[in-house]
């Protein structure tokens, strides 16, 4: 039988590539549900093509428009709002949920999917950044497998498959370095969003591309790796690898290092999460090591302060990663809207970490309150200019 997939965030970069994977394996996978936040026209277009049982538009203001666009599809149920997102992932026919939403918004539907014992294909790294301890506890309690979709975490996962109980000595988490790897800190003060959006190796959504430029994305991936693989932060080493060929590696107790290599193509980790433990055929470019040099450098934590702050948040624990994530979402949006300078993003995140209420043992309600408070503080700091 075909596996039924719910794609949360089907109009984004990960969601659209997931649909490409499904196109290649129509005998294996079928779309049960598609969701989006605002891109109603594209969501309707996808619904016409894939004929899901349901679609959800998170922004209720677009509900009437979506209903109009799908008026000729009476078999597709149309829902709107955050509550609908939480409820749709619990539908009995769903086998797996791809969480490709961006930001804190992905936390609640992921929790509902876990409690419904769905297989989680995790592309929303903020879920583990914000509430890693809670998510891991729930996944264990409800026996819901979590398969990483981030290319780096998929690479780590692929490197430990078959290793049984062999302990991880070190995770080597690679980073492209983004478009500003070779720029001085003085030059970073004048970069624009257009500069930041020109990523050298990956084609991603705007939010993640900006996070990559500031290296906050890599900081979040360090936090995510801590929870996914049960290691401490000091066992995770970030390596700047401009070619994005070695997607990450694992070092074991005997000094052996296993890595996963490939061309930069997010369809591969998406498909691996869908099909694990099988490896299915996938069209596309193949890696030619004769054409690709492999270089590795240490990250500059004085220049890329966001990465340093992520390590600080791990060390502090509690709700501090949640504070960092909320402040980052605010400044990332402000930078994209030309309301904030590139270096100012890190400054505001750092001040928000100092001002927001710290909770050493947060629960879900505390995470929600923390997110709201940190966003308020970050916005106030933005307005102070």
SULCORUR-V215642 format. One record per residue. N is the residue number from 0. D_FIRST is the distance of its C-alpha to the first C-alpha in Angstrom with 2 decimals. Layout:
[[N | D_FIRST] [N | D_FIRST]]
This chain:
[[0 | 0.00] [1 | 3.78] [2 | 6.42] [3 | 9.01] [4 | 12.42] [5 | 15.91] [6 | 18.61] [7 | 22.04] [8 | 24.55] [9 | 22.65] [10 | 26.01] [11 | 27.40] [12 | 27.45] [13 | 24.46] [14 | 22.40] [15 | 23.18] [16 | 22.43] [17 | 19.03] [18 | 18.31] [19 | 19.63] [20 | 17.17] [21 | 14.25] [22 | 16.18] [23 | 16.21] [24 | 12.49] [25 | 11.08] [26 | 8.44] [27 | 7.31] [28 | 8.64] [29 | 9.72] [30 | 13.00] [31 | 13.42] [32 | 17.08] [33 | 19.92] [34 | 23.32] [35 | 26.74] [36 | 30.26] [37 | 32.56] [38 | 31.15] [39 | 30.43] [40 | 30.81] [41 | 28.23] [42 | 25.78] [43 | 26.25] [44 | 25.87] [45 | 22.51] [46 | 21.40] [47 | 22.58] [48 | 20.56] [49 | 17.17] [50 | 17.37] [51 | 16.19] [52 | 16.46] [53 | 19.46] [54 | 22.03] [55 | 24.74] [56 | 28.09] [57 | 29.82] [58 | 33.27] [59 | 34.03] [60 | 36.70] [61 | 34.12] [62 | 32.36] [63 | 34.41] [64 | 34.02] [65 | 30.22] [66 | 30.25] [67 | 32.57] [68 | 30.50] [69 | 27.40] [70 | 29.44] [71 | 27.90] [72 | 24.33] [73 | 24.64] [74 | 20.95] [75 | 20.98] [76 | 22.57] [77 | 25.23] [78 | 26.59] [79 | 29.29] [80 | 30.84] [81 | 30.23] [82 | 29.45] [83 | 26.60] [84 | 25.11] [85 | 25.40] [86 | 23.82] [87 | 20.84] [88 | 19.37] [89 | 19.42] [90 | 17.05] [91 | 14.71] [92 | 11.38] [93 | 12.21] [94 | 10.87] [95 | 13.59] [96 | 16.82] [97 | 18.73] [98 | 22.34] [99 | 24.16] [100 | 26.95] [101 | 30.43] [102 | 32.89] [103 | 33.50] [104 | 31.45] [105 | 28.25] [106 | 29.44] [107 | 28.94] [108 | 25.34] [109 | 24.42] [110 | 26.16] [111 | 24.36] [112 | 20.92] [113 | 22.12] [114 | 23.42] [115 | 20.10] [116 | 18.74] [117 | 16.46] [118 | 16.10] [119 | 18.93] [120 | 19.13] [121 | 22.86] [122 | 24.78] [123 | 27.28] [124 | 29.86] [125 | 32.22] [126 | 30.11] [127 | 31.18] [128 | 34.57] [129 | 35.46] [130 | 34.01] [131 | 32.83] [132 | 34.22] [133 | 32.66] [134 | 29.17] [135 | 29.23] [136 | 30.52] [137 | 27.88] [138 | 25.01] [139 | 26.54] [140 | 27.21] [141 | 23.74] [142 | 21.93] [143 | 20.24] [144 | 19.79] [145 | 21.50] [146 | 20.71] [147 | 23.55] [148 | 23.20] [149 | 26.95] [150 | 27.77] [151 | 30.41] [152 | 28.44] [153 | 25.46] [154 | 28.14] [155 | 29.57] [156 | 26.26] [157 | 25.61] [158 | 29.18] [159 | 28.88] [160 | 25.63] [161 | 26.93] [162 | 30.22] [163 | 29.68] [164 | 32.58] [165 | 34.72] [166 | 36.33] [167 | 36.28] [168 | 39.88] [169 | 39.40] [170 | 36.82] [171 | 37.92] [172 | 36.48] [173 | 37.15] [174 | 38.29] [175 | 39.15] [176 | 42.28] [177 | 41.58] [178 | 44.09] [179 | 47.08] [180 | 47.03] [181 | 50.42] [182 | 52.14] [183 | 54.93] [184 | 54.76] [185 | 57.50] [186 | 55.48] [187 | 52.44] [188 | 54.61] [189 | 54.64] [190 | 51.12] [191 | 49.34] [192 | 45.80] [193 | 45.66] [194 | 46.59] [195 | 43.99] [196 | 41.15] [197 | 41.77] [198 | 39.54] [199 | 40.28] [200 | 36.85] [201 | 34.00] [202 | 32.95] [203 | 32.17] [204 | 32.82] [205 | 36.46] [206 | 36.39] [207 | 34.87] [208 | 37.12] [209 | 40.18] [210 | 39.09] [211 | 38.77] [212 | 42.27] [213 | 43.72] [214 | 41.64] [215 | 40.60] [216 | 37.02] [217 | 37.77] [218 | 39.42] [219 | 36.35] [220 | 34.27] [221 | 36.78] [222 | 36.24] [223 | 32.46] [224 | 32.74] [225 | 35.04] [226 | 32.47] [227 | 29.34] [228 | 31.11] [229 | 33.82] [230 | 36.81] [231 | 40.04] [232 | 41.10] [233 | 43.74] [234 | 41.09] [235 | 39.59] [236 | 41.55] [237 | 41.01] [238 | 41.76] [239 | 42.37] [240 | 40.73] [241 | 41.39] [242 | 39.23] [243 | 35.92] [244 | 34.82] [245 | 34.74] [246 | 32.28] [247 | 33.50] [248 | 34.44] [249 | 35.01] [250 | 38.22] [251 | 38.34] [252 | 41.30] [253 | 42.46] [254 | 42.73] [255 | 39.74] [256 | 37.86] [257 | 34.24] [258 | 33.13] [259 | 30.26] [260 | 31.56] [261 | 30.27] [262 | 31.27] [263 | 30.97] [264 | 27.50] [265 | 25.44] [266 | 22.24] [267 | 22.29] [268 | 22.30] [269 | 19.77] [270 | 17.27] [271 | 18.29] [272 | 17.63] [273 | 14.09] [274 | 13.28] [275 | 15.83] [276 | 16.73] [277 | 15.56] [278 | 17.73] [279 | 16.21] [280 | 18.71] [281 | 20.39] [282 | 23.10] [283 | 26.41] [284 | 29.74] [285 | 30.23] [286 | 32.75] [287 | 36.18] [288 | 38.35] [289 | 41.43] [290 | 41.22] [291 | 40.51] [292 | 43.09] [293 | 41.90] [294 | 44.21] [295 | 44.18] [296 | 46.53] [297 | 47.24] [298 | 46.49] [299 | 49.64] [300 | 49.36] [301 | 52.66] [302 | 51.43] [303 | 47.88] [304 | 48.72] [305 | 45.30] [306 | 43.87] [307 | 46.83] [308 | 46.28] [309 | 42.67] [310 | 44.03] [311 | 46.64] [312 | 44.04] [313 | 42.19] [314 | 45.52] [315 | 46.42] [316 | 43.09] [317 | 42.59] [318 | 41.91] [319 | 43.56] [320 | 40.39] [321 | 39.49] [322 | 42.97] [323 | 42.58] [324 | 39.25] [325 | 40.68] [326 | 43.85] [327 | 41.98] [328 | 39.85] [329 | 43.16] [330 | 45.04] [331 | 42.21] [332 | 42.10] [333 | 45.91] [334 | 46.10] [335 | 43.75] [336 | 46.02] [337 | 49.19] [338 | 50.39] [339 | 50.37] [340 | 51.40] [341 | 49.23] [342 | 51.29] [343 | 51.75] [344 | 48.06] [345 | 48.64] [346 | 51.93] [347 | 50.44] [348 | 47.57] [349 | 50.21] [350 | 52.42] [351 | 49.54] [352 | 48.78] [353 | 52.44] [354 | 52.67] [355 | 49.43] [356 | 49.40] [357 | 48.08] [358 | 46.11] [359 | 45.59] [360 | 43.01] [361 | 41.00] [362 | 38.35] [363 | 36.02] [364 | 38.89] [365 | 41.14] [366 | 38.68] [367 | 38.65] [368 | 42.47] [369 | 42.86] [370 | 40.78] [371 | 42.95] [372 | 46.18] [373 | 45.51] [374 | 44.60] [375 | 47.82] [376 | 49.89] [377 | 48.45] [378 | 49.13] [379 | 52.65] [380 | 53.27] [381 | 52.10] [382 | 54.52] [383 | 57.32] [384 | 56.81]]
